[in-house]
Amino acid sequence: MGSPISGTMAEIFLQNIENRHLKQLLDSKNVTFYTRYVDDIFVIYDTTRTTADSIQKYINSIHSCLHLNPMHENNTQINFLELCIIRKTNKLETDICRKPTTTDITINYLSNQPIEHKLAASLSHINKMLTLLLTKERRTHEWKTIQNIARKQQFPQQIDNNLKQQIQRNITHKKSERKENINNTKLATFTYYSHKVRKLTNLFKQTEIRIAFKK
């Protein structure tokens, strides 16, 4: 805590632990899915092969400085970061998670603040709603929630509608741009043996040729 290098060192330590110890849980199929963001971990395990207690005891035994405090699913649901992950029979569904302490307070539209600050919360909420994989019903419910929050802060309704259309256009544009780049991109592979190869590949920076290095 406090040092700029602390986060990097902690990440190196955790990745080393994962490669040495947790990989075998995945290889044995006891754990079918594992992902981590900083210190938040999401695990899916096979109940016919192991239990949550067994996984917790194993991880806590790896290192004296590690202590896992698991939160188990409740009614086939669990929260991870800002997502609510819902377990169905043959798939997972997601919804937007709001903590019980979350309030509907943002910067009031009539306050003496830059317009960019006022729109920041709405932009974040709408972007999340449109980019996450939500069902049609959940997306409709989230849109109503966003509009209710805006109304409480005296936002004109048209502002949220305009922001929604703007973000939708940006998402569509980015998708078509990615597709076009993939279709037009030509690949060239160079064997990397010295910094001189960099000078050659830098000639292609402004072209549609992607450079890949072979070891």
RAGISUL-V963432 format. One line per field, one symbol per residue. ss: DSSP state (h for helix, s for strand, l for the rest). phi: phi as a letter, one per 40 degrees, with the letter a starting at -180 (. if undefined). Layout:
ss: ???
phi: ???
//
This chain:
ss: lllllhhhhhhhhhhhhhhhhhhhhhhlllsssssssllssssssllllllhhhhhhhhhhhlllllllllllsllssssllsssssllllsssssllllllllllllllllllhhhhhhhhhhhhhhhhhllllhhhhhhhhhhhhhhhhhllllhhhhhhhhhhhhhhhhhhhhhhhhhhhhlssssssllllhhhhhhhhhllllssssssl
phi: .gcccdccccccccccccccbcccccccgcbcaaaabfbbbbbbbcccbabcccccccccccaccbacbcbccbfgbacbfbbbcbcbdbabbbaccbcdccbccbccccccbdcccccdccdccccccccccbcdcccccccccccccccccgccdccccccccccccccccccccccccccccbbbbbccbacccdccccccdcbcccbbbbc
//
